[in-house]
Amino acid sequence: ETGTQNTNRKQNSTTMSLATTDKVPLSDYESASEEEPGLVMTMNSETEGHTSDDGSSNTRDEVARVEEIIAKETKVVNRWRFVVILAMTLVAAGVMAATYIIMNQEEEKAFENAFQQYASTLVESSSFTAETIQESCQDFADQMTSSAKSLKHTWPYVTLPDLDIHGANLRKQTNSVGFAIIHFLSAQQKQNWTPYVLANAPSWYGNSSFLPVPYVLTETLQIQFDSPSPQWPIWQADPWPVQPVTNLDMKPFDTVQRNGLAASQLGEGVMGEIEDNNNIAYAFPTVGSVAPRPDEPHSIFYQPLYNNFSLTERQAVGLVLVVLRWGLFFNNKIPKDVNGIHLVLESSCANVVTYEIVDGIAVYKGKGDLSDKSYKSYEMSAPFNTYANSEQANELGACLFLLKVYPSSTTEDEYKSALPIVLAIVVGGIFVSMVLSFLAYDRFQRQRNKKVVANAANSNALVTSLFPENIRDRLLKPVDSVKDNRTKRNNSHFKSNKGHIKTFLEGEDEVAVLDQPIADLFTDVTVMMADLTGFTAWSSQREPSQVFSLLEILFGSLDQMAKRRRVFKVETVGDCYVCVAGLPEPRKDHAQVMARFARETIRKVQLLVKQLETTFGPDTGDLGIRIGLHSGVVTAGVLRGDRARFQLFGDTVNTTARIESSGQRNRVHMSQDTADCLAKAGKGHWAVQRDTKITAKGKGEMQTYWLSIKDNAQSVASGDGSNNWWGDAEVENNKLERLIDWQVEVFTRLLKQVVAQRKAIEKSNQGSQHLVRIPALIDSVEKGQGTCLDEVKEIISLPEFDASVAQSMAEDVELGDTVIDQIRSYIRTISCMYRSNGFHNFEHAC
């Protein structure tokens, strides 16, 4: 069988991997085995004369020597163990400190960012409040000027109507405690002022008791009608004080006079000094009843009143005194859960007070800067005034205010937590667990090493008792020395390369030398390729598991034969078996060994396929094998990398594939080179020249030979086609009989299962009520009691078939010879009905 696909595949296969084989006894072609008894005797002679006491002494000495070596190594190990533990401890301490510092810095940064945000809110809101006070008081003054002009009243005889409405708006906008309106009276206006007060007071004073003018609180505060100096009496106020203050002259108060004149000259409102409640309660006793603390700081905002809106012609005619409580400016500006922020209010008039934010409310702490000195670096400040010209205002005696904001430990504590310490402890615990794990592992490792050392000492003692010292040292040479020696040996592979292949195939090369390739040239080898004939058609009708099972059985058997004859299996390519003789150990008889192996291969395959017919089908026995042999030169080496393997290169491999593909079934086809090798070895009679030359791709015409090894005066596996002892008719008859036997066996097995199933049903149902006895119907028809139609049943009730029961009980069923003969006769009759049609024949039906 010379399939094109298999032929091309084998002809293009230029590289093959050589499978590693176990060592086998030397063949009778080599005489090395004859020296082995002498070697054994020599070794035994060196060990004779040692008593058991000497052996025990050697063991103790060897154990002591090994323990001495281990003790030296242990010192180094202990030193490094201490270094590792110390390093891990230092690293743990460093990581713990770094974790704590980093987390602490993160909290510090969060605290700083939050404080800056809250401080900015307070500063911005304070600046906005100052502007609001300025604008609201200016609007109120403009309303009075506008009201006087609309009512055509002349100053100081002006009364603002609806004071309660305008006053409520002003107090709401400025967040003030109250306000009072002062009129400037000249000496000429004093005489007309008293009638005006008496005439206009009821219109805005309400139902409160009215004291006649002049109202005298003290001799120094009464209106001096005879005095030529001007007077600044209080005319209107909101809310009205507890005690009447109408016509109370405010000019004698230095702060009122100084700030009033400064406001009149600047043309804008002026914030007065910071005073406690006791200092201004004399003029405004209402303040004492409003403030939660009698000493809480207040200031008076002085807004000038003008007789018209012209900046060049206007004259100051009065003042609006707005009483402001500082704590109200800072309430509810930041979230209530923020506490401890200190507000320090400084003025150029030598006044300093401190507030603290508690639950969103500004609580007065006292005079002076009472903030925490350790947080001065966090200071954030802003001016609390809106003067158009601050320098001019300061020169005129007006106070300039500066608001400073500081955090405190209370504020910082809200952002401090135990997280840095907890994380540092967790990190430390992780490192501690690592150290403990290392120590535990080290302890287990030392215990293991003790056992290994004890075993090594015993092994060394045993080797010492069996071999001389120099042999022992070579056997127990350190691994590094072995690696160095192998490296040197591999570097000089061009001088001696044959040992590389053997070492690689036997698995002794533990060190992969990456600097020099492993490659050898073998000049005398014989390559064999064996291909199963008929396998393609056979495998197309089988399950994959059956295909692989057959190949494993056949090739496994060939592997065992190859090991026996020291033939190296290269690989299997599909159904083609490739092997080689003459490497890795060169041998002169490679052609003879391969010829015997090829002959034995044909015998083994023929035997196995016959035995496997009952397992894989009758056509399994029709499988054969086609073998090709060629001798020549090959290059062997290892291509390192992924899935590195031993490979063959050269024209010999390609020629072998062509020789095999042009051969015949169950015959060994050889090249001229292989025949010449056999002739040189005195086996020329094994080669029978082929009648015709073959044409090989890339080679042209080639003279080839058949292998014919005669055993007991009979040709076994070679010769031409006339040597086949089977005739065509006999082959066909044998094939038909095998098919019939196989079908008889199948039918017998199925019939046993049916009988076993029926017995199981009869036993379980205690009768056969589900079975229909056809003969009873026939008898009734023959007796005239029915017709043939009575034999027809539309439905026949059959019991359910249980395959497991049938298979388990089928082994106990015995069929008689009569039944077997009837089955065989039936199958033979069916087989005779088929014709030899390639698409429909008895073999295909089976």
Stockholm file with secondary structure:
# STOCKHOLM 1.0

chainA/1-846         ETGTQNTNRKQNSTTMSLATTDKVPLSDYESASEEEPGLVMTMNSETEGHTSDDGSSNTRDEVARVEEIIAKETKVVNRWRFVVILAMTLVAAGVMAATYIIMNQEEEKAFENAFQQYASTLVESSSFTAETIQESCQDFADQMTSSAKSLKHTWPYVTLPDLDIHGANLRKQTNSVGFAIIHFLSAQQKQNWTPYVLANAPSWYGNSSFLPVPYVLTETLQIQFDSPSPQWPIWQADPWPVQPVTNLDMKPFDTVQRNGLAASQLGEGVMGEIEDNNNIAYAFPTVGSVAPRPDEPHSIFYQPLYNNFSLTERQAVGLVLVVLRWGLFFNNKIPKDVNGIHLVLESSCANVVTYEIVDGIAVYKGKGDLSDKSYKSYEMSAPFNTYANSEQANELGACLFLLKVYPSSTTEDEYKSALPIVLAIVVGGIFVSMVLSFLAYDRFQRQRNKKVVANAANSNALVTSLFPENIRDRLLKPVDSVKDNRTKRNNSHFKSNKGHIKTFLEGEDEVAVLDQPIADLFTDVTVMMADLTGFTAWSSQREPSQVFSLLEILFGSLDQMAKRRRVFKVETVGDCYVCVAGLPEPRKDHAQVMARFARETIRKVQLLVKQLETTFGPDTGDLGIRIGLHSGVVTAGVLRGDRARFQLFGDTVNTTARIESSGQRNRVHMSQDTADCLAKAGKGHWAVQRDTKITAKGKGEMQTYWLSIKDNAQSVASGDGSNNWWGDAEVENNKLERLIDWQVEVFTRLLKQVVAQRKAIEKSNQGSQHLVRIPALIDSVEKGQGTCLDEVKEIISLPEFDASVAQSMAEDVELGDTVIDQIRSYIRTISCMYRSNGFHNFEHAC
#=GR chainA/1-846 SS CCCHHHHHHHHTCCCCBCCCCCCCCCCTTCCGGGGHHHHHHHHHHHHTTCCHHHHHHHHHHHHHHHHHHHHHHHHHHHHHHHHHHHHHHHHHHHHHHHHHHHHHHHHHHHHHHHHHHHHHHHHHHHHHHHHHHHHHHHHHHHHHHHHHHHTTCCTTSCCCSSHHHHHHHHHHHHTCSEEEEEECBCTTTHHHHHHHHHHHHHHHHTTSCCCCSSCCSSTTTSCCTTCSSCBCBEEEEESCCSSCCTTCBCTTSHHHHHHHHHHHHHTSCEECCCBCHHHHTTTCTHHHHHCSSTTCCEEEEEEEEESSSCTTTCCEEEEEEEEEEGGGGGTTSSCTTCCCCEEEEEETTTEEEEEEEETTEEEEEEESCCSCGGGGGGCEEEECCCCSCHHHHHHTTCCCEEEEEECCHHHHHTTCCSHHHHHHHHHHHHHHHHHHHHHHHHHHHHHHHHHHHHHHHHHHHHHHHHSCHHHHHHHTCCHHHHHHHHHHHHHTTTTSCHHHHHHHHTTCCCSCCCSSCEEEEEEEEEEEEEEEETHHHHHHTSCHHHHHHHHHHHHHHHHHHHHHTTCEEEEEETTEEEEEESCSSCCTTHHHHHHHHHHHHHHHHHHHHHHTHHHHCGGGGGCEEEEEEEEEEEEEEEECSTTCEEEEESHHHHHHHHHHHTCCTTEEEECHHHHHHHHHTTCGGGEEECSSCEEETTTEEECCEEECCBSSSSBCSCSCGGGCCCCHHHHHHHHHHHHHHHHHHHHHHHHHHHHHHHHHHHHHHTSCTTCCCHHHHHHHHHTTSSCGGGGCCSCCCCCCCCHHHHHHHHTTCCCCHHHHHHHHHHHHHHHHHCCCCSSSCHHHHC
#=GC SS_cons         CCCHHHHHHHHTCCCCBCCCCCCCCCCTTCCGGGGHHHHHHHHHHHHTTCCHHHHHHHHHHHHHHHHHHHHHHHHHHHHHHHHHHHHHHHHHHHHHHHHHHHHHHHHHHHHHHHHHHHHHHHHHHHHHHHHHHHHHHHHHHHHHHHHHHHTTCCTTSCCCSSHHHHHHHHHHHHTCSEEEEEECBCTTTHHHHHHHHHHHHHHHHTTSCCCCSSCCSSTTTSCCTTCSSCBCBEEEEESCCSSCCTTCBCTTSHHHHHHHHHHHHHTSCEECCCBCHHHHTTTCTHHHHHCSSTTCCEEEEEEEEESSSCTTTCCEEEEEEEEEEGGGGGTTSSCTTCCCCEEEEEETTTEEEEEEEETTEEEEEEESCCSCGGGGGGCEEEECCCCSCHHHHHHTTCCCEEEEEECCHHHHHTTCCSHHHHHHHHHHHHHHHHHHHHHHHHHHHHHHHHHHHHHHHHHHHHHHHHSCHHHHHHHTCCHHHHHHHHHHHHHTTTTSCHHHHHHHHTTCCCSCCCSSCEEEEEEEEEEEEEEEETHHHHHHTSCHHHHHHHHHHHHHHHHHHHHHTTCEEEEEETTEEEEEESCSSCCTTHHHHHHHHHHHHHHHHHHHHHHTHHHHCGGGGGCEEEEEEEEEEEEEEEECSTTCEEEEESHHHHHHHHHHHTCCTTEEEECHHHHHHHHHTTCGGGEEECSSCEEETTTEEECCEEECCBSSSSBCSCSCGGGCCCCHHHHHHHHHHHHHHHHHHHHHHHHHHHHHHHHHHHHHHTSCTTCCCHHHHHHHHHTTSSCGGGGCCSCCCCCCCCHHHHHHHHTTCCCCHHHHHHHHHHHHHHHHHCCCCSSSCHHHHC
//
